[in-house]
């Protein structure tokens, strides 16, 4: 159980940082816990960015259009 919590927490931290460790993610014993934490971390980062945009009053896209070549 402790290893599963450590793997989940590592995934959550990596997800919030926008990083994925493929070696841990593919581990047969702890990979599933890591991937769930990874997803939770990404969702937390998304919500944080959404709240910052709300506080700053940013609406719509941050970009006017596709990048010019």
C-alpha positions in Angstrom: 0.0 0.0 0.0 2.8 2.4 0.8 4.4 1.9 -2.6 1.1 2.6 -4.3 0.8 5.9 -2.4 4.4 6.9 -3.2 3.8 6.1 -6.9 0.5 8.0 -7.0 2.2 11.1 -5.3 5.1 10.9 -7.8 2.6 10.8 -10.7 0.7 13.8 -9.2 3.9 15.8 -8.9 5.0 14.9 -12.4 1.6 15.6 -13.8 1.5 19.1 -12.3 5.0 19.7 -13.7 4.0 18.5 -17.2 6.4 15.5 -17.1 5.7 11.8 -17.6 8.2 9.1 -16.6 7.6 6.3 -19.0 9.6 3.8 -16.9 7.4 4.2 -13.9 4.2 4.5 -16.0 4.9 1.1 -17.6 5.8 -0.7 -14.3 3.4 -3.7 -13.9 2.9 -3.2 -10.2 2.9 0.6 -9.7 2.3 1.9 -13.2 -1.5 2.2 -12.7 -1.2 4.2 -9.5 1.4 6.5 -11.1 -0.8 7.1 -14.1 -3.8 8.0 -11.9 -1.7 10.4 -10.0 -0.3 11.8 -13.3 -3.9 12.5 -14.5 -4.8 14.1 -11.1 -1.7 16.3 -11.3 -2.6 17.5 -14.8 -6.2 18.3 -13.8 -4.9 20.2 -10.7 -2.6 22.2 -13.0 -5.4 22.9 -15.4 -7.7 24.2 -12.6 -4.8 26.4 -11.2 -4.3 28.0 -14.6 -8.0 28.5 -15.0 -8.2 30.3 -11.6 -5.3 32.5 -12.5 -6.9 33.5 -15.8 -10.2 34.2 -13.9 -8.4 36.4 -11.3 -6.6 38.3 -14.1 -9.8 38.7 -16.1 -8.4 36.9 -19.2 -11.2 35.7 -21.5 -11.0 33.7 -24.6 -7.9 32.4 -26.3 -4.5 33.7 -25.4 -3.6 33.6 -29.1 -5.1 35.5 -32.0 -4.4 32.8 -34.5 -1.9 30.2 -35.6 1.7 31.0 -35.5 3.1 32.6 -38.7 5.7 30.5 -40.5 
